[in-house]
Amino acid sequence: MSVLSRPAPEPDRRESYGSDPDQVMDMWPGGEPGRPTVVIVHGGFWRPAFDRVHARPMATALHEAGWPVISLEYRRIPGDPEASVADVDAGIRAAGGHGDGVVTVGHSAGGHLVLLQAATHPESVRGTVALAPVADLALGERRDLGGGAVAAYLGGPASGSEHLDPARLPAPDGPVAIVHGDRDDRVPLEISESYVLARPGPRLVAVPGADHFAVIDPLSGAWPAVVEQIRSI
């Protein structure tokens, strides 16, 4: 069964960080003493059809491995990228009040958002792990990811939103790791390679044989690499 439809436990509790129905976070508190809270930002090419529910298997697995976990929902409004960016920032800051700092883990479009957060608000996170991220919006636009997903999200060309493109911004101050499968046909590995080549510091772990969803699947061969990178931060 695909990780996108695999059943997983409901969160222990849920809290709002704003007034919009999408400004909410699922919470699995507890974990081993001294560990940072892992904040998950889900993917789905920033489209409203995809929500945080498909991230529950990975949230459950990380909690069972000893981390307190929070999975963010955020507004996904085509043509209004600032809403998603603002929500991720607000959610991460709210999550920071629940433990010993925050490590963000973002997948695909969520990977873009956590890399952007690390570059623009480094004080809010201890470190960042991006999984198959859309790390270079301009290249993603040229490669027509998701059938025009970048332009639909931005409401225009990537060249007009360089302040939202992690590949056009300085490297984050904190540690950054990227885990990306070399068989990813939705967000090709070259997107992460482009981001890493443009700046020192972030490390890229290319997982042989892994596709786009293997990096969020606790039953996949790619999962140990994900846990290792989170643990290293």
C-alpha positions in Angstrom: 0.0 0.0 0.0 1.3 3.5 -0.9 2.3 5.7 2.0 -0.2 8.3 0.6 -3.1 6.1 1.5 -1.6 3.9 4.3 -3.6 4.2 7.6 -1.8 5.7 10.6 -2.8 6.8 14.1 -4.5 10.1 14.7 -2.4 12.7 16.5 -2.4 12.9 20.2 -3.8 16.4 20.0 -4.4 19.3 17.7 -3.8 23.0 18.1 -4.5 26.1 16.0 -1.9 28.7 15.4 -4.2 31.1 13.6 -7.9 31.7 12.8 -8.0 30.0 9.4 -9.1 26.3 9.3 -5.8 25.4 7.6 -3.7 27.1 10.4 -3.5 24.0 12.5 -0.9 21.6 13.7 -1.2 17.9 14.6 0.9 17.0 17.7 2.6 13.9 19.0 4.3 15.3 22.2 6.7 13.7 24.5 9.9 12.0 23.1 13.2 11.6 24.7 14.5 14.4 27.0 16.5 17.1 25.3 15.4 16.2 21.8 14.2 19.0 19.5 10.7 19.0 18.2 10.5 17.7 14.6 8.2 19.9 12.6 6.9 18.3 9.4 5.8 20.4 6.5 4.0 18.2 3.9 4.3 18.4 0.1 1.8 18.4 -2.8 3.1 21.1 -5.1 1.4 23.8 -2.8 -2.0 22.6 -4.1 -5.1 22.6 -1.8 -5.9 19.0 -2.8 -3.0 17.7 -0.8 -3.0 18.0 3.0 -1.0 16.8 6.0 -2.9 13.5 6.5 -0.5 11.6 4.2 2.4 12.6 6.5 1.0 10.7 9.4 3.0 7.5 8.8 6.3 9.4 9.0 5.1 11.5 11.9 4.2 8.3 13.8 7.5 6.7 13.0 9.6 9.7 14.1 7.6 9.9 17.3 8.2 6.2 18.0 11.9 6.8 17.3 12.0 9.3 20.2 11.2 12.8 18.9 8.3 15.0 19.8 6.6 15.7 16.4 4.3 18.4 15.0 2.8 18.2 11.5 1.8 21.6 10.1 -1.1 22.4 7.9 -0.9 25.7 6.0 -2.9 27.6 3.5 -2.3 26.4 -0.1 -3.8 29.1 -2.3 -2.8 29.2 -6.0 -1.3 32.6 -6.8 -0.8 33.5 -3.1 2.6 32.1 -2.1 3.0 34.5 0.7 0.1 32.8 2.6 1.9 29.5 2.7 5.2 31.2 3.6 3.6 33.2 6.4 1.8 30.1 7.8 4.9 28.0 7.9 6.8 30.7 9.7 3.9 31.2 12.2 3.5 27.4 12.7 7.2 26.9 13.3 7.3 29.7 15.8 4.3 28.2 17.6 5.9 24.8 17.6 9.1 26.3 19.1 7.2 26.9 22.3 6.6 23.2 22.9 10.1 21.8 23.4 13.9 22.2 23.0 14.0 24.0 19.7 12.8 22.9 16.2 14.2 20.8 13.4 12.1 21.2 10.3 11.5 18.3 7.9 9.8 19.3 4.7 8.9 17.1 1.7 8.7 18.3 -1.9 6.9 21.7 -1.8 7.3 21.5 1.9 11.0 21.1 1.4 10.9 24.4 -0.5 9.1 26.0 2.4 11.5 24.8 5.1 14.6 25.8 3.0 13.1 29.2 2.6 12.4 29.4 6.3 16.0 28.5 7.1 17.3 31.1 4.8 15.0 34.0 5.8 14.4 33.2 9.5 17.4 31.2 10.7 16.7 32.0 14.3 13.5 30.0 14.3 15.1 26.6 13.6 18.0 24.5 14.9 18.4 22.7 11.6 16.6 21.7 8.4 16.1 18.4 6.6 14.6 18.7 3.1 13.2 15.6 1.4 13.1 15.7 -2.4 12.6 19.5 -2.2 11.6 21.9 -4.9 14.8 23.7 -3.9 15.2 25.7 -7.1 12.0 27.3 -8.3 13.4 28.7 -11.5 14.8 25.3 -12.6 11.5 23.6 -11.4 9.6 26.0 -13.7 11.8 25.2 -16.6 11.4 21.4 -16.0 7.6 22.0 -15.7 7.3 20.2 -12.4 3.8 19.1 -11.6 2.4 20.4 -14.9 3.1 24.1 -14.2 3.0 23.8 -10.4 5.6 26.5 -9.8 3.9 29.2 -11.9 0.5 28.2 -10.4 1.8 28.6 -6.9 3.6 31.9 -7.5 0.9 33.4 -9.7 3.5 34.2 -12.3 7.1 33.4 -13.4 9.8 32.4 -11.0 11.9 35.3 -12.2 9.4 37.6 -10.5 9.7 35.9 -7.1 13.4 35.5 -6.5 12.8 36.3 -2.8 10.8 33.1 -2.5 13.4 30.9 -4.3 15.9 29.2 -2.0 18.3 28.7 -4.8 18.5 32.5 -5.3 19.0 33.3 -1.6 22.1 33.0 0.7 22.8 29.7 2.3 21.1 29.3 5.7 23.1 29.8 8.8 22.1 26.6 10.4 22.8 23.0 9.3 20.9 21.8 6.2 20.6 18.3 4.9 18.8 17.2 1.7 17.7 13.6 1.1 16.7 12.9 -2.5 16.1 9.7 -4.4 17.9 9.3 -7.7 14.8 7.7 -9.3 12.5 10.6 -8.5 10.5 11.4 -11.6 8.3 14.1 -9.9 11.1 16.3 -8.5 14.3 15.1 -10.2 17.5 14.9 -8.2 19.0 17.7 -10.4 16.7 20.2 -8.6 18.5 19.5 -5.3 21.9 19.3 -7.0 21.4 22.8 -8.5 20.7 24.1 -5.0 23.7 22.5 -3.4 26.1 23.4 -6.1 25.2 27.1 -5.8 26.2 27.3 -2.1 28.6 25.8 0.5 27.3 24.1 3.6 24.1 22.1 2.7 24.8 18.4 2.3 23.0 16.2 -0.2 22.3 12.5 0.3 21.3 10.9 -2.9 19.5 7.6 -2.2 20.0 5.0 -5.0 16.8 3.5 -6.4 14.5 5.8 -4.3 11.5 7.5 -5.9 9.7 10.7 -4.8 7.7 9.2 -2.0 10.3 6.7 -0.6 11.8 9.5 1.5 8.6 9.9 3.5 7.8 6.2 3.8 9.0 4.5 7.0 8.8 1.1 5.3 11.1 2.1 2.4 14.8 1.5 2.0 15.4 5.3 2.0 13.9 5.8 5.5 17.1 5.1 7.5 18.9 7.9 5.6 16.2 10.3 6.6 16.4 9.3 10.2 20.2 9.5 10.1 20.1 13.1 8.8 17.5 14.2 11.4 19.6 12.6 14.1 22.8 14.3 12.9 21.2 17.7 13.4 
